[in-house]
Amino acid sequence: MSDSSAGAAAGDVVAAAASTAAGWRRAGVAGAAIGVLAAGAAAGVAVERLTVGRGMRKKARLALDATGPYGSLRGTPGRAVADDGTELYYEVDEVEPAQPGDGAVSRGNGPGGSTGNGPGSPAPGSTASGSRRRRLFGRKAPAPVTVVFSHGYCLGQDSWHFQRAALRGLVRAVYWDQRSHGRSERGRAQAEGVGLGIDQLGRDLKAVIDAAAPEGRIVLVGHSMGGMTMMALADQYPALIRDRVAAVAFVGTSSGKLGEVTFGLPVAGVRAVRRVLPGVLRALGTQAELVEKGRRATADLFAGLIKRYSFSSRDVDPAVARFAERLIESTPIDVVAEFYPAFTEHDESGALPAFRDVPVLILAGEKDLVTPSSHSEAIAEVLPEAELILVPDAGHLVMLEHPETVTDRLADLLVRGGAVAAANVGEHGSTAQQPGR
């Protein structure tokens, strides 16, 4: 299948007309509704009528899954143990040692889809770098600055693909999967019926830092729920922020009042959904197998909803849109259900002043329907010295939609935080379709 046919087939002429939905099974409708939640949105989206045959769309999705490079980068694996015994999976990308005569490190994901593992590049997971501390005059060299990336709800560490490709070898970086997401273990406390709060995620982040970056300065980078996790960390461990944090980046996140978000829907409809949603989620969480079947049965609607609530641009690469869909659909429905209540209770505005003494980047898409840019502006009001960047024509997954902007601003923050000497990152590529594709 050519790139153009795959792009046209999976290029998001998606979603079924409302008249079609009436004939679906109840499980299918429930699965579609949860698909919206998994994208961080709410039910009730009107979608366009399909114009491409189901078989062609399925073939296109399979082709994109087989050829897409996104999410293929791997580092040295490790596991941290949370306070309830949950094993949290992380990976470390070490600094690539400079070679005599070498210029600045420049490795990354170019427009052609390279993951930065070409000739001459260390294999993924290589530890031939900063992990071996050189001794200078009989003293151990200081630990390098470590950048810790925390992902959002229903995503995983691979959601940082473009930034990881660009920074690979330039800085020491830790990417981790939040509990019950990605390769991390299902939250043991939640499996036993204990409710989940954002404060638990803050303690999880502390466990990852203790295991993967026990020494040296750190830079915290968080998207959506990941940013909330960082706020919870600051609330519970202010000394850690004061003593070790060199810089902070909040991407598409919120310090509270998520219960007021309308997701671009009529206010009255959102209020009605919120009244019944907790009970519906609890019920669906107990019927995970049935709901997952329904979500698979409504894959086209699911893809359309994800695109609406993840991106704003019309020219997002179909492979990137499919990558986001795969990340979100991999989150089990019972995990979606147990995490959701934590967001309505989230209020960490009181923790933000802990970041006043370090460089802070606050970045969001102007058209984010999940954590609207007004929430980033609210964070900036508490942190007036922070750099506030609102990206035009960008939605919730701004780091995938406009990686060039996110990576460039992040690189500048790393310079200000002392993590790198110069903002010379690798090519980060573009998600926009190239002419002739």
C-alpha positions in Angstrom: 0.0 0.0 0.0 1.4 3.4 -0.9 1.9 6.2 1.6 -0.8 8.2 -0.1 -3.4 5.4 0.0 -2.6 4.5 3.6 -2.8 8.2 4.5 -6.2 8.6 2.7 -7.6 5.4 4.2 -6.5 6.1 7.8 -6.4 9.9 7.3 -9.3 10.4 9.6 -12.3 10.5 7.4 -13.6 8.8 10.5 -16.5 8.2 12.6 -20.0 7.2 11.9 -23.1 9.4 11.4 -25.5 9.7 14.3 -28.1 7.7 12.3 -25.8 4.7 12.2 -25.2 4.7 16.0 -28.8 3.6 16.7 -28.1 0.2 15.3 -25.1 -0.6 17.4 -25.1 -2.9 20.3 -25.3 -1.4 23.8 -21.8 -2.6 24.5 -20.5 -0.8 21.4 -22.0 2.5 22.4 -20.6 2.1 25.9 -17.2 1.3 24.5 -17.3 4.4 22.3 -18.3 6.6 25.2 -15.4 5.3 27.3 -13.2 5.9 24.2 -14.0 9.6 24.6 -13.0 9.5 28.2 -9.8 7.7 27.4 -9.0 10.6 25.1 -9.7 12.9 28.0 -13.0 14.1 26.7 -16.8 13.5 27.3 -19.5 11.8 25.3 -21.8 13.4 22.8 -19.5 14.3 19.9 -21.1 14.7 16.5 -19.0 13.0 13.8 -18.8 13.0 10.0 -20.1 10.2 7.8 -17.6 7.6 6.7 -16.4 7.8 3.1 -13.9 4.9 3.0 -14.8 1.3 3.2 -14.3 -0.5 6.5 -12.0 -3.1 5.0 -9.8 -0.5 3.5 -9.6 1.4 6.8 -8.6 -1.7 8.7 -5.9 -2.5 6.2 -4.6 1.1 6.5 -4.5 0.8 10.3 -2.5 -2.4 10.1 -0.1 -0.8 7.6 0.4 2.2 9.9 0.9 -0.1 12.9 3.5 -2.1 11.0 5.6 0.8 9.5 5.2 3.7 12.0 8.4 4.4 13.9 6.7 6.2 16.7 7.2 4.7 20.1 10.1 2.5 19.0 12.8 4.1 21.1 14.0 2.1 24.1 16.4 2.8 26.9 17.9 0.9 29.8 15.0 -0.6 31.8 14.5 -0.4 35.5 11.7 -0.8 38.1 10.9 1.4 41.1 8.6 0.2 43.9 5.8 2.4 45.1 4.7 2.7 48.7 1.9 0.1 48.1 4.3 -2.3 46.5 3.3 -1.5 42.9 6.2 -1.9 40.4 6.7 1.1 38.2 8.6 0.6 35.0 11.0 3.2 33.7 13.8 3.6 31.1 16.9 5.7 31.2 18.6 7.3 28.2 22.2 8.1 29.2 24.4 10.9 27.9 26.4 9.9 24.9 30.1 10.6 25.7 31.7 13.1 23.3 34.3 11.7 21.0 37.5 13.6 20.1 36.8 15.8 17.2 33.1 15.4 17.4 30.8 18.3 17.2 27.7 18.8 19.3 25.5 15.8 19.7 22.6 15.8 17.2 20.5 12.7 17.2 16.8 12.5 16.6 13.8 11.7 14.6 14.2 13.3 11.2 11.4 14.0 8.7 12.0 10.7 7.1 10.9 8.8 10.3 14.4 7.8 11.5 14.4 7.1 15.2 18.0 8.2 15.6 19.5 4.7 15.7 21.4 5.0 12.4 25.0 4.0 11.7 27.4 5.1 14.4 24.7 5.5 17.0 24.7 3.4 20.2 22.1 0.7 20.3 18.9 1.5 22.3 19.5 0.9 25.9 23.3 1.4 25.7 24.8 2.4 29.0 28.2 3.4 27.5 27.9 6.9 28.8 27.3 9.0 31.9 26.5 6.0 34.1 30.3 5.4 34.3 31.4 8.4 36.4 34.9 9.6 35.6 37.1 10.4 38.6 38.7 13.8 38.6 41.6 14.4 40.9 40.5 11.5 43.0 36.9 12.7 43.3 33.8 11.3 41.6 32.5 13.6 38.9 29.2 15.2 39.8 26.0 13.4 38.8 24.6 14.7 35.5 21.3 16.6 35.5 18.5 14.1 34.9 15.3 15.1 33.0 12.3 13.1 34.3 9.3 12.8 31.9 5.8 12.1 33.3 3.1 11.2 30.8 -0.7 11.9 30.8 -3.9 9.9 31.4 -4.3 6.9 29.2 -1.0 7.4 27.6 2.5 6.1 28.3 6.2 7.1 28.2 6.2 6.6 24.5 4.0 9.7 24.1 7.3 11.7 24.4 8.6 10.0 21.2 9.7 13.2 19.4 11.3 14.8 22.4 13.1 11.6 23.2 14.4 11.3 19.7 15.7 14.8 19.7 17.3 14.8 23.1 18.7 11.2 22.9 22.4 11.2 23.9 22.3 14.9 24.8 20.9 14.7 28.3 20.3 12.0 30.8 16.6 11.3 30.7 14.2 9.1 32.6 10.9 8.1 31.0 8.4 6.2 33.2 4.9 4.6 32.9 2.5 5.7 35.6 0.9 3.0 37.6 -1.6 0.8 35.6 -0.3 2.3 32.4 2.2 1.0 29.8 4.6 -1.5 31.3 4.0 -0.6 34.9 2.1 -2.9 37.2 -1.5 -2.5 37.9 -1.9 -0.4 41.0 -2.0 -2.9 43.9 -3.9 -0.7 46.2 -6.5 0.0 43.4 -6.8 -3.8 42.7 -7.8 -4.1 46.4 -10.4 -1.5 46.1 -8.5 1.6 47.4 -9.4 4.8 45.6 -6.8 6.6 43.6 -5.8 10.2 44.2 -3.2 12.4 42.5 -1.3 12.4 45.7 -0.5 8.7 45.1 0.9 9.6 41.7 3.2 12.2 43.4 4.5 9.5 45.7 5.0 7.2 42.7 7.1 9.9 41.0 9.2 10.2 44.2 9.8 6.4 44.1 11.0 6.7 40.4 13.3 9.6 41.2 14.8 7.7 44.2 15.4 4.6 42.0 16.5 6.2 38.7 18.0 9.5 39.7 19.1 9.3 43.4 21.8 11.9 42.9 22.2 15.2 41.2 19.9 17.9 39.9 16.7 17.0 38.1 14.4 18.7 35.6 10.7 17.7 35.8 8.6 17.6 32.6 5.0 16.6 32.7 2.0 16.4 30.3 -1.5 16.7 31.6 -1.8 14.1 34.4 2.0 14.1 34.5 2.0 17.8 35.3 -0.5 17.2 38.1 1.8 14.4 39.4 4.6 16.9 39.6 2.4 19.3 41.6 1.5 16.5 44.0 5.2 15.7 44.4 5.9 19.3 45.3 3.0 19.4 47.8 4.4 16.3 49.6 8.1 16.7 49.2 8.9 20.5 49.1 12.5 19.9 50.3 13.1 17.8 47.1 11.9 20.6 44.9 14.0 23.1 46.9 17.2 21.1 47.0 17.3 19.2 43.7 14.9 20.6 41.0 16.7 22.7 38.4 13.8 23.5 36.1 10.2 22.5 35.4 7.9 22.1 32.3 4.2 21.9 32.5 2.7 20.8 29.2 -1.1 20.9 28.7 -1.9 20.5 32.4 -4.1 22.0 35.1 -3.7 22.9 38.8 -7.4 22.4 39.5 -11.1 23.2 38.6 -11.2 20.4 36.0 -14.8 19.9 36.9 -15.6 23.1 35.1 -14.2 22.0 31.7 -16.9 21.6 29.0 -14.8 19.7 26.4 -16.3 22.0 23.8 -19.8 20.8 24.5 -23.0 22.6 25.6 -22.7 23.3 29.4 -26.1 21.8 30.1 -25.1 18.5 28.4 -21.8 18.4 30.3 -23.6 18.8 33.6 -26.0 16.0 32.8 -23.1 13.7 31.8 -21.2 14.5 35.0 -24.2 13.6 37.2 -24.3 10.1 35.9 -20.7 9.5 34.8 -19.2 8.2 38.1 -21.9 5.5 38.4 -21.6 4.6 34.7 -17.9 4.3 35.0 -18.1 2.1 38.0 -20.5 -0.2 36.3 -18.5 -0.4 33.1 -15.4 -1.0 35.1 -16.9 -4.2 36.3 -17.7 -5.3 32.8 -14.3 -4.7 31.3 -14.3 -7.6 28.8 -17.7 -6.6 27.4 -16.8 -2.9 27.1 -13.4 -3.7 25.4 -15.3 -5.7 22.8 -17.6 -2.8 22.3 -14.7 -0.4 21.9 -13.1 -2.7 19.3 -16.4 -2.9 17.5 -16.6 0.9 17.2 -12.9 1.4 16.2 -13.8 4.0 13.6 -15.8 6.2 15.9 -13.1 5.7 18.6 -10.4 7.0 16.2 -12.5 10.0 15.2 -13.1 11.0 18.8 -9.4 10.6 19.7 -8.4 12.9 16.9 -11.0 15.5 17.9 -9.8 15.6 21.5 -6.1 15.0 20.9 -5.3 17.3 17.9 -6.4 20.5 16.3 -4.5 20.6 13.1 -6.1 19.1 10.0 -2.8 17.9 8.5 -1.5 15.6 11.3 0.3 12.7 9.9 -2.1 9.7 9.9 0.7 7.6 11.4 0.9 9.9 14.4 -2.9 10.0 14.8 -2.9 6.2 14.7 0.0 6.1 17.2 -2.0 8.3 19.7 -5.0 6.0 19.2 -2.9 2.9 20.0 -1.6 4.5 23.2 -5.0 5.4 24.4 -6.8 2.2 23.4 -4.1 0.2 25.2 -5.4 1.5 28.6 -7.9 -1.1 30.0 -11.3 0.2 30.7 -11.2 -0.5 34.4 -8.1 1.6 34.7 -9.9 4.4 32.9 -12.7 4.1 35.4 -10.5 4.1 38.5 -8.4 7.1 37.5 -11.2 9.4 36.4 -12.6 10.5 39.8 -9.1 11.8 40.8 -9.3 14.6 38.3 -12.5 16.2 39.6 -10.9 16.2 43.0 -7.6 17.5 41.8 -6.5 20.9 43.3 -2.8 21.5 43.6 -2.8 25.2 43.2 -1.3 25.5 46.6 1.7 23.5 45.6 2.7 25.8 42.7 4.7 28.4 44.7 7.3 25.7 45.4 8.4 26.2 41.8 8.9 30.0 42.0 12.7 29.8 42.4 13.4 27.7 39.3 13.0 28.2 35.6 9.5 27.2 34.6 8.0 26.5 31.1 4.2 26.4 30.8 3.1 25.3 27.4 -0.3 24.4 26.0 -2.3 24.2 22.8 -4.6 27.1 22.2 -7.4 24.7 21.1 -6.9 22.1 23.9 -10.4 20.9 24.7 -9.3 18.6 27.6 -7.1 21.0 29.7 -7.9 24.4 28.1 -5.2 26.9 27.7 -6.9 29.0 30.4 -5.7 26.5 32.9 -2.1 27.1 31.8 -2.7 30.8 32.1 -3.9 30.2 35.7 -0.7 28.4 36.5 1.3 31.3 35.0 -0.6 33.8 37.3 0.8 31.9 40.3 4.3 31.7 38.6 4.6 35.1 36.9 8.3 34.5 36.1 7.5 31.4 34.1 7.6 31.3 30.3 4.1 30.9 29.0 3.8 29.5 25.4 0.3 28.9 23.9 0.7 27.1 20.6 -1.7 28.1 17.8 -3.7 25.3 16.1 -2.7 22.7 18.7 -4.8 20.4 20.8 -4.2 18.3 23.9 -1.4 16.2 22.5 0.7 19.2 21.5 4.0 17.3 22.0 2.9 15.0 19.2 1.1 17.5 17.1 3.8 20.3 17.1 6.9 18.5 18.3 9.2 21.2 16.8 7.7 23.9 19.1 7.6 21.7 22.2 11.2 20.4 21.7 12.7 23.8 21.0 11.1 25.4 24.1 12.1 22.4 26.2 15.7 22.6 24.9 15.8 26.3 25.9 14.5 25.4 29.4 17.3 22.7 29.7 19.9 25.4 29.0 18.4 27.7 31.6 18.2 24.9 34.1 21.8 24.0 33.5 21.1 20.5 32.0 22.9 21.2 28.7 25.4 23.8 27.7 23.6 24.8 24.4 20.2 24.2 22.9 21.6 22.1 20.1 19.1 19.2 19.9 18.6 16.7 17.2 16.0 16.9 14.4 12.6 16.4 15.9 10.6 16.0 12.7 7.2 17.2 11.8 3.8 15.5 12.0 2.4 17.5 9.1 1.9 15.5 5.9 4.6 16.3 3.4 3.7 17.5 -0.2 3.0 14.5 -2.4 2.2 12.1 0.5 
